[in-house]
Amino acid sequence: ATIMAQSVTLSGVVEGNARVIAQDIVVMPGTLLAGDLAYTSPKEIFLDSRVQLGGTLKRIQPTGASEAASSLSVESLLMLFLQMVGALLVGLPFAALFPRALGRATKLVRFNTVRSMLAGLAALFLLPMLAIAAAITLVGLPLGLLAAGFAGALLYLGKIVVALVLGGLILRRRGSQSLGVVATAMALGLLVVYGAFAVPVVGDSLALLVAITGSGALWWSVLRGEGRHEPPPGPPGTDVQP
């Protein structure tokens, strides 16, 4: 068996050798591999004691760009495309409902990237801690669930904010824009962002960095509002017209 995918789970019986190329590989307990298991992955595999391996376990390092690119199967690319479309379908209503908050967040990413990242890191640690602290009491359980949901929503919307900034830079638009132009910029930016996510080995790290930066900008935008600390206007293609 030769398997190439974003993530692979082996189980059951493999009558022979297995060659696996993936970002994440899991071998379920009780799996029977009659031959060798050779794999290429950024993460090392540790087999459970209940896994029966007739041959040897061998990790093969990528020999070049061609083998690294082969880990991107058609299925994984299709999944990334569907995720990109889903993000666009979430981002457009968000832009229509909260244009000012989104506009301020994109300015923060453009002009104060470090501040956005620090705010995102703070939210990444503080909100889950608040959710856990609230959830241990019966009275605070709804508050804990709300905080956990808010943290997850911020991380998801963070990549939409960064995508809108990138799309605006590509279009080279300045000032307030119509929702149609914003939709085009968002689609272009999401294409760039998810293309970066598909890069083997570093894609997951880029995804986390983008989510933290964008969510931090949103968090800071909600906290500061229209205050005097708002960055100066004018990043291309990021102001959303109400």
For each residue, the residues with C-beta under 8 A, 3 or more apart:
1: 14 16 17 18 19
2: 18 19 20
3: 8 18 19 20 21 22
4: 20 21 22 70 71 73
5: 8 21 22 71 73 75 76
6: 22 23 24 71 72 73 75 76 79
7: 22 23 24 25 26
8: 3 5 20 22 24 25 26
9: 25 26 27 28
10: 14 18 20 25 26 27 28 31 33
11: 27 28 30 31
12: 31 32
13: 31 32 34
14: 1 10 17 18 31 32 33 34 35
15: 34
16: 1 34 35
17: 1 14 35 36 37 38 55
18: 1 2 3 10 14 33 35 36 37 38
19: 1 2 3 38 39
20: 2 3 4 8 10 25 37 38 39 40 41
21: 3 4 5 39 40 41 67 70 71
22: 3 4 5 6 7 8 25 39 40 41 71
23: 6 7 41 42 43 71 200 201 203 204
24: 6 7 8 41 43
25: 7 8 9 10 20 22 39 41 43 45
26: 7 8 9 10
27: 9 10 11 31 33 37 45 47 48 51
28: 9 10 11 31 48 51
29: 48 50 51
30: 11 50 51
31: 10 11 12 13 14 27 28 51 52
32: 12 13 14 52 54
33: 10 14 18 27 36 37 51 52 53 54 55
34: 13 14 15 16 54 55
35: 14 16 17 18 54 55
36: 17 18 33 55 56 57 58
37: 17 18 20 27 33 45 53 55 56 57 58
38: 17 18 19 20 58 59 60
39: 19 20 21 22 25 45 58 59 60
40: 20 21 22 59 60 61 62 67 71
41: 20 21 22 23 24 25 44 45 59
42: 23 200 201
43: 23 24 25
44: 41 59
45: 25 27 37 39 41 57 59
46:
47: 27 51 53 57
48: 27 28 29 51
49:
50: 29 30
51: 27 28 29 30 31 33 47 48
52: 31 32 33
53: 33 37 47 56 57
54: 32 33 34 35
55: 17 33 34 35 36 37
56: 36 37 53
57: 36 37 45 47 53
58: 36 37 38 39
59: 38 39 40 41 44 45
60: 38 39 40
61: 40
62: 40 67 68 200
63: 66 67
64: 67 68
65: 68 69
66: 63 69 70
67: 21 40 62 63 64 70 71
68: 62 64 65 71 200 201
69: 65 66 72 200
70: 4 21 66 67
71: 4 5 6 21 22 23 40 67 68 200
72: 6 69 76 77 198 200
73: 4 5 6 76 77
74: 77 78
75: 5 6 78 79
76: 5 6 72 73 79 80 198
77: 72 73 74 80 81 198
78: 74 75 81 82
79: 6 75 76 82 83
80: 76 77 83 84 194 197 198
81: 77 78 84 85 194
82: 78 79 85 86
83: 79 80 86 87 194
84: 80 81 87 88 190 191 193 194
85: 81 82 88 89
86: 82 83 89 90
87: 83 84 90 91 156 159 160 163 190 194
88: 84 85 91 92 183 186 187 190
89: 85 86 92 93
90: 86 87 93 94 156 157 160
91: 87 88 94 95 157 160 163 164 186 190
92: 88 89 95 96 179 183 186
93: 89 90 96 97
94: 90 91 97 98 102 157 160
95: 91 92 98 99 102 164 179 182 183 186 240
96: 92 93 99 179
97: 93 94
98: 94 95 101 102
99: 95 96 102 103 240 241 242
100: 103 104 226 240 242
101: 98 104 105 218 221 222
102: 94 95 98 99 105 106 161 164 218 240
103: 99 100 106 107 238 239 240
104: 100 101 107 108 221 224 225 226 230
105: 101 102 108 109 161 214 217 218 220 221
106: 102 103 109 110 161 164 165 168 217 235 238 239
107: 103 104 110 111 230 231 232 233 235 238 239
108: 104 105 111 112 115 116 216 217 220 221 231
109: 105 106 112 113 116 161 162 165 213 214 217
110: 106 107 113 165 231 235 238
111: 107 108 231 232 235
112: 108 109 115 116 217 231
113: 109 110 116 117 213
114: 117 118
115: 108 112 118 119 216 220
116: 108 109 112 113 119 120 213 214 216 217 220
117: 113 114 120 121 209 212 213 216
118: 114 115 121 122 216
119: 115 116 122 123 216 217 219 220
120: 116 117 123 124 158 211 212 213 214 215 216 217 219
121: 117 118 124 125 212 216
122: 118 119 125 126 216 219
123: 119 120 126 127 151 154 215 216 219
124: 120 121 127 128 151 155 212 215
125: 121 122 128 129
126: 122 123 129 130
127: 123 124 130 131 147 148 150 151 154
128: 124 125 131 132 147 148 151
129: 125 126 132 133
130: 126 127 133 134 144 147
131: 127 128 134 135 144 145 147 148 151
132: 128 129 135 136 144
133: 129 130 136 140 144
134: 130 131 137 140 141 143 144 147
135: 131 132 140 141 144 145 148
136: 132 133 140 144
137: 134 140 141
138: 141
139:
140: 133 134 135 136 137 143 144
141: 134 135 137 138 144 145
142: 145 146
143: 134 140 146 147
144: 130 131 132 133 134 135 136 140 141 147 148
145: 131 135 141 142 148 149
146: 142 143 149 150
147: 127 128 130 131 134 143 144 150 151
148: 127 128 131 135 144 145 151 152
149: 145 146 152 153
150: 127 146 147 153 154
151: 123 124 127 128 131 147 148 154 155
152: 148 149 155 156
153: 149 150 156 157
154: 123 127 150 151 157 158 215 218 219
155: 124 151 152 158 211 212 215
156: 87 90 152 153 159 160 211
157: 90 91 94 153 154 160 161 214 215 218
158: 120 154 155 161 162 210 211 212 213 214 215 216 217 218
159: 87 156 162 163 190 193 207 210 211 214
160: 87 90 91 94 156 157 163 164 186 190 214
161: 102 105 106 109 157 158 164 165 214 215 217 218
162: 109 158 159 165 166 189 193 210 213 214
163: 87 91 159 160 166 167 186 189 190 192 193
164: 91 95 102 106 160 161 167 168 182 185 186 189 237 238
165: 106 109 110 161 162 168 169 189 235 238
166: 162 163 169 170 188 189 192 193
167: 163 164 170 171 184 185 186 187 188 189 190 192 237
168: 106 164 165 171 173 185 189 235 236 237 238
169: 165 166 172 235 236 237
170: 166 167 185 188 189 192 237
171: 167 168 181 184 185 188 236 237
172: 169 236 237
173: 168 177 181 185 236 237
174: 234 235 236 237
175: 234 239
176: 239 240 241
177: 173 181 182 185 237 239 240 241
178: 181 182 241
179: 92 95 96 182 183 240 241
180: 183 184
181: 171 173 177 178 184 185 237
182: 95 164 177 178 179 185 186 237 240 241
183: 88 92 95 179 180 186 187
184: 167 171 180 181 187 188
185: 164 167 168 170 171 173 177 181 182 188 189 237 238
186: 88 91 92 95 160 163 164 167 182 183 189 190
187: 88 167 183 184 190 191
188: 166 167 170 171 184 185 191 192
189: 162 163 164 165 166 167 168 170 185 186 192 193
190: 84 87 88 91 159 160 163 167 186 187 193 194
191: 84 187 188 194 195
192: 163 166 167 170 188 189 195 196
193: 84 159 162 163 166 189 190 196 197 210
194: 80 81 83 84 87 190 191 197 198
195: 191 192 198 199
196: 192 193 199 203 206 210
197: 80 193 194 203 204 206 207
198: 72 76 77 80 194 195 203
199: 195 196 202 203 206
200: 23 42 62 68 69 71 72 203
201: 23 42 68
202: 199 205 206
203: 23 196 197 198 199 200 206 207
204: 23 197 207 208
205: 202 208 209
206: 196 197 199 202 203 209 210
207: 159 197 203 204 210 211
208: 204 205 211 212
209: 117 205 206 212 213
210: 158 159 162 193 196 206 207 213 214
211: 120 155 156 158 159 207 208 214 215
212: 117 120 121 124 155 158 208 209 215 216
213: 109 113 116 117 120 158 162 209 210 216 217
214: 105 109 116 120 157 158 159 160 161 162 210 211 217 218
215: 120 123 124 154 155 157 158 161 211 212 218 219
216: 108 115 116 117 118 119 120 121 122 123 158 212 213 219 220
217: 105 106 108 109 112 116 119 120 158 161 213 214 220 221
218: 101 102 105 154 157 158 161 214 215 221 222
219: 119 120 122 123 154 215 216 222 223
220: 105 108 115 116 119 216 217 223 224
221: 101 104 105 108 217 218 224 225
222: 101 218 219 225
223: 219 220
224: 104 220 221 227 229 230
225: 104 221 222
226: 100 104 230
227: 224 230
228:
229: 224
230: 104 107 224 226 227
231: 107 108 110 111 112
232: 107 111
233: 107 239
234: 174 175
235: 106 107 110 111 165 168 169 174 238 239
236: 168 169 171 172 173 174
237: 164 167 168 169 170 171 172 173 174 177 181 182 185
238: 103 106 107 110 164 165 168 185 235
239: 103 106 107 175 176 177 233 235
240: 95 99 100 102 103 176 177 179 182
241: 99 176 177 178 179 182
242: 99 100
